[in-house]
Amino acid sequence: MILAFIFLIIAGFAAGLLASVAGLASLVSYPALLAVGLPPVLANVTNTTALIFSGIGATVSSLKELRGHWKKLMLFVVLSLFGSIGGSILLLVAPASSFEKVVPFFILFAGILLFLSGRKKDVSTSKLKEAHATPHKRWWVSLISLIGIILVGAYTGYFGAAGGVIFLAILSVITDDRFAVVNAMKNVIAFAGNLIATIIFIFNSQIDWLMVIPLGFGLLIGGYTGPIIVRHANIHLLRALISLAAFGLAAYLFVTAYF
């Protein structure tokens, strides 16, 4: 049991880093829970619960980046949760298994979008500011932004694979904020989603709280560390690495869905 706890703390730290930097925590945390003997459904619920701690750590660590952005962020959170609830309801009608063949393409598109959004901002920041200058264009940009957040929220509520990366990609496109700010907003949105899901799980499912403790501790430390890395990292390289990770996940899910 002690070795399992140590293993989960280490896995949680790695997952917390991935969560707060790229939104790919479940690549580590979910398999770690399976490795210590939890069945898939219980591991999934326990993983979502433990991810709350990554959100707490990342939010506290990102207060500097979030300063002055709370009003916009709260709107994004509400819209995301609204979409997530809709996605969860849709899941009751059409099981996620029926969606598996489409998911790899969504993740691939998110990786491409994230990669290109950085290049676009580097070469045409002034043009984007001009596009936002007229009321007519501001209205369309705002509408597309709201719809995009709702749709990504619905996706995460319905299926959830690489939802953080997709949020990172869409926020990179619809805002003019620095990558560190966009990443911080993504972390808060993911935190809110996991918190709501956990509240639902408490009343409707089983959670292995004994496993949540070590995994959550590691996630808390990793989640706090991630924004610090983003703050000082080479953003161009980091964005490229996250995009490559999304491409790799898309390829893996494509193989598992079609072969």
C-alpha positions as CSV (number, residue, x, y, z in Angstrom):
1,M,0.0,0.0,0.0
2,I,2.8,2.4,0.8
3,L,4.5,1.8,-2.6
4,A,1.1,2.4,-4.2
5,F,0.8,5.7,-2.4
6,I,4.3,6.8,-3.4
7,F,3.6,5.7,-7.0
8,L,0.3,7.7,-7.1
9,I,2.0,10.8,-5.6
10,I,4.7,10.7,-8.4
11,A,2.1,10.0,-11.1
12,G,-0.1,12.8,-9.7
13,F,2.8,15.3,-9.9
14,A,3.4,14.4,-13.5
15,A,-0.3,14.5,-14.3
16,G,-0.6,17.9,-12.5
17,L,2.2,19.3,-14.7
18,L,0.5,18.0,-17.8
19,A,-2.9,19.3,-16.7
20,S,-1.7,22.8,-15.8
21,V,0.6,23.1,-18.9
22,A,-1.2,21.2,-21.6
23,G,-4.5,19.8,-20.4
24,L,-3.4,16.2,-20.8
25,A,-3.4,15.0,-17.2
26,S,-5.5,11.9,-17.8
27,L,-2.7,10.4,-20.0
28,V,-0.9,9.7,-16.7
29,S,-3.4,9.9,-13.8
30,Y,-6.1,7.5,-15.2
31,P,-3.6,4.7,-16.2
32,A,-1.9,5.1,-12.8
33,L,-5.2,4.3,-11.0
34,L,-5.7,1.3,-13.3
35,A,-2.2,0.2,-12.5
36,V,-2.9,0.1,-8.7
37,G,-6.0,-2.1,-9.3
38,L,-9.0,0.1,-9.7
39,P,-11.6,-1.0,-12.3
40,P,-12.1,1.4,-15.2
41,V,-15.3,3.1,-14.1
42,L,-14.2,3.7,-10.5
43,A,-10.8,4.9,-11.8
44,N,-12.4,7.4,-14.1
45,V,-14.6,8.8,-11.3
46,T,-11.7,8.9,-8.8
47,N,-9.4,10.5,-11.4
48,T,-11.9,13.3,-12.0
49,T,-12.2,13.9,-8.3
50,A,-8.5,14.0,-7.8
51,L,-8.1,16.5,-10.6
52,I,-9.8,19.1,-8.5
53,F,-6.5,19.4,-6.6
54,S,-4.6,20.2,-9.8
55,G,-7.1,22.9,-10.5
56,I,-6.7,24.4,-7.0
57,G,-2.9,24.4,-7.3
58,A,-2.9,25.8,-10.9
59,T,-5.4,28.6,-10.0
60,V,-3.5,29.7,-6.9
61,S,-0.2,29.7,-8.9
62,S,-1.8,31.6,-11.8
63,L,-3.3,34.5,-9.8
64,K,-0.8,36.9,-11.4
65,E,-1.9,36.0,-14.9
66,L,-5.6,36.0,-14.0
67,R,-5.5,39.5,-12.6
68,G,-7.8,41.7,-14.6
69,H,-9.3,38.8,-16.5
70,W,-11.8,37.4,-14.0
71,K,-15.0,39.0,-15.5
72,K,-14.3,37.4,-18.9
73,L,-13.1,34.2,-17.3
74,M,-16.3,33.8,-15.3
75,L,-18.3,34.2,-18.5
76,F,-16.2,31.4,-20.1
77,V,-16.7,29.2,-17.0
78,V,-20.5,29.6,-17.0
79,L,-20.7,28.9,-20.8
80,S,-18.5,25.9,-20.5
81,L,-20.5,24.4,-17.7
82,F,-23.7,25.1,-19.6
83,G,-22.3,23.2,-22.6
84,S,-20.9,20.4,-20.3
85,I,-24.3,19.8,-18.8
86,G,-25.8,19.6,-22.3
87,G,-23.0,17.1,-23.3
88,S,-23.7,15.0,-20.2
89,I,-27.4,14.8,-21.1
90,L,-26.5,13.9,-24.7
91,L,-24.3,11.1,-23.3
92,L,-27.4,9.5,-21.8
93,V,-29.0,9.4,-25.3
94,A,-25.9,8.5,-27.4
95,P,-23.2,6.6,-25.6
96,A,-19.6,8.0,-25.9
97,S,-18.6,4.8,-27.6
98,S,-20.6,5.9,-30.7
99,F,-18.4,9.0,-30.8
100,E,-15.0,7.4,-30.6
101,K,-14.4,7.4,-34.3
102,V,-14.8,11.2,-34.5
103,V,-12.7,12.1,-31.5
104,P,-9.3,11.7,-33.0
105,F,-10.1,14.2,-35.7
106,F,-11.3,16.7,-33.1
107,I,-8.0,16.4,-31.2
108,L,-6.0,16.6,-34.4
109,F,-7.9,19.8,-35.3
110,A,-7.2,21.2,-31.9
111,G,-3.5,20.5,-32.2
112,I,-3.4,22.2,-35.6
113,L,-5.4,25.1,-34.3
114,L,-3.2,25.6,-31.3
115,F,0.0,25.5,-33.5
116,L,-1.3,27.9,-36.1
117,S,-2.8,30.3,-33.5
118,G,0.6,31.0,-32.2
119,R,2.1,31.8,-35.6
120,K,-0.9,33.9,-36.5
121,K,-0.5,36.0,-33.3
122,D,3.2,36.4,-33.9
123,V,2.8,37.9,-37.5
124,S,-0.5,39.7,-37.3
125,T,-1.2,41.0,-33.8
126,S,-1.8,44.4,-35.2
127,K,-4.3,43.2,-37.7
128,L,-6.2,41.3,-35.1
129,K,-6.5,44.4,-33.0
130,E,-7.7,46.3,-36.0
131,A,-10.3,43.6,-36.6
132,H,-11.6,44.0,-33.1
133,A,-11.8,47.8,-33.4
134,T,-15.1,48.1,-35.3
135,P,-18.4,47.4,-33.4
136,H,-19.6,45.1,-36.2
137,K,-16.6,42.9,-36.1
138,R,-16.4,42.9,-32.3
139,W,-20.0,41.6,-32.3
140,W,-19.2,38.7,-34.6
141,V,-16.0,37.8,-32.7
142,S,-17.9,37.8,-29.4
143,L,-20.7,35.6,-30.9
144,I,-18.2,33.1,-32.3
145,S,-16.3,33.1,-29.0
146,L,-19.4,32.3,-26.9
147,I,-20.6,29.5,-29.3
148,G,-17.1,28.0,-29.3
149,I,-16.8,27.9,-25.5
150,I,-20.2,26.2,-25.3
151,L,-19.4,23.6,-27.9
152,V,-16.1,22.7,-26.3
153,G,-17.8,22.5,-23.0
154,A,-20.4,20.1,-24.5
155,Y,-17.5,18.0,-25.9
156,T,-15.8,17.7,-22.6
157,G,-19.1,16.8,-20.9
158,Y,-19.8,14.2,-23.6
159,F,-16.5,12.6,-24.1
160,G,-13.7,14.6,-22.5
161,A,-10.5,13.2,-24.2
162,A,-7.9,16.0,-24.4
163,G,-10.6,18.5,-23.5
164,G,-8.0,20.8,-21.9
165,V,-6.0,20.9,-25.2
166,I,-9.1,21.8,-27.1
167,F,-10.0,24.6,-24.6
168,L,-6.4,25.8,-24.9
169,A,-6.7,25.9,-28.7
170,I,-10.0,27.7,-28.8
171,L,-9.0,30.3,-26.2
172,S,-5.8,30.9,-28.1
173,V,-7.9,31.8,-31.1
174,I,-10.7,33.9,-29.6
175,T,-8.6,36.0,-27.3
176,D,-5.6,38.3,-27.8
177,D,-4.1,37.4,-24.4
178,R,-0.6,36.0,-23.8
179,F,-0.3,32.2,-23.8
180,A,0.4,32.2,-20.0
181,V,-3.0,34.0,-19.5
182,V,-4.8,31.7,-21.9
183,N,-3.4,28.7,-20.1
184,A,-4.4,30.0,-16.7
185,M,-8.0,30.5,-17.9
186,K,-8.0,27.0,-19.3
187,N,-7.0,25.7,-15.9
188,V,-9.8,27.5,-14.1
189,I,-12.4,26.3,-16.6
190,A,-11.2,22.7,-16.2
191,F,-11.2,23.1,-12.4
192,A,-14.8,24.2,-12.5
193,G,-15.8,21.3,-14.7
194,N,-14.1,18.7,-12.5
195,L,-15.6,20.3,-9.4
196,I,-19.2,20.1,-10.8
197,A,-18.6,16.5,-12.0
198,T,-17.3,15.5,-8.5
199,I,-20.3,17.0,-6.8
200,I,-22.5,14.9,-9.1
201,F,-20.4,11.8,-8.5
202,I,-20.6,12.2,-4.7
203,F,-24.4,11.7,-4.8
204,N,-24.6,9.3,-7.8
205,S,-21.4,7.1,-7.9
206,Q,-18.6,5.6,-5.8
207,I,-15.3,7.4,-5.3
208,D,-12.1,5.7,-3.9
209,W,-11.1,8.5,-1.5
210,L,-8.1,6.5,-0.3
211,M,-6.6,6.8,-3.8
212,V,-7.7,10.4,-4.2
213,I,-5.5,11.4,-1.2
214,P,-2.0,10.5,-2.7
215,L,-3.0,11.2,-6.3
216,G,-4.6,14.6,-5.3
217,F,-1.5,15.5,-3.3
218,G,0.8,15.0,-6.3
219,L,-1.7,16.8,-8.6
220,L,-1.8,19.8,-6.2
221,I,2.0,20.2,-6.3
222,G,2.2,19.5,-10.1
223,G,-0.7,21.8,-10.8
224,Y,1.0,24.6,-8.8
225,T,4.3,24.0,-10.6
226,G,2.9,24.0,-14.1
227,P,2.0,27.7,-14.4
228,I,5.5,28.7,-13.1
229,I,7.0,26.6,-15.9
230,V,4.7,28.3,-18.5
231,R,5.6,31.7,-17.1
232,H,9.3,31.2,-17.8
233,A,9.3,28.7,-20.7
234,N,9.9,29.3,-24.4
235,I,6.3,29.7,-25.4
236,H,6.9,28.9,-29.1
237,L,8.6,25.6,-28.1
238,L,5.9,24.8,-25.5
239,R,3.1,25.5,-27.9
240,A,4.8,23.2,-30.5
241,L,5.3,20.4,-27.9
242,I,1.6,20.6,-26.8
243,S,0.5,20.4,-30.4
244,L,2.8,17.4,-31.0
245,A,1.3,15.7,-27.9
246,A,-2.2,16.3,-29.3
247,F,-1.1,14.8,-32.6
248,G,0.3,11.8,-30.8
249,L,-2.9,11.3,-28.8
250,A,-5.0,11.7,-31.9
251,A,-3.0,9.0,-33.7
252,Y,-3.3,6.7,-30.7
253,L,-7.1,7.2,-30.5
254,F,-7.4,6.8,-34.3
255,V,-5.7,3.4,-34.1
256,T,-7.7,2.2,-31.2
257,A,-11.0,3.3,-32.8
258,Y,-10.4,1.9,-36.3
259,F,-8.1,-1.1,-35.8
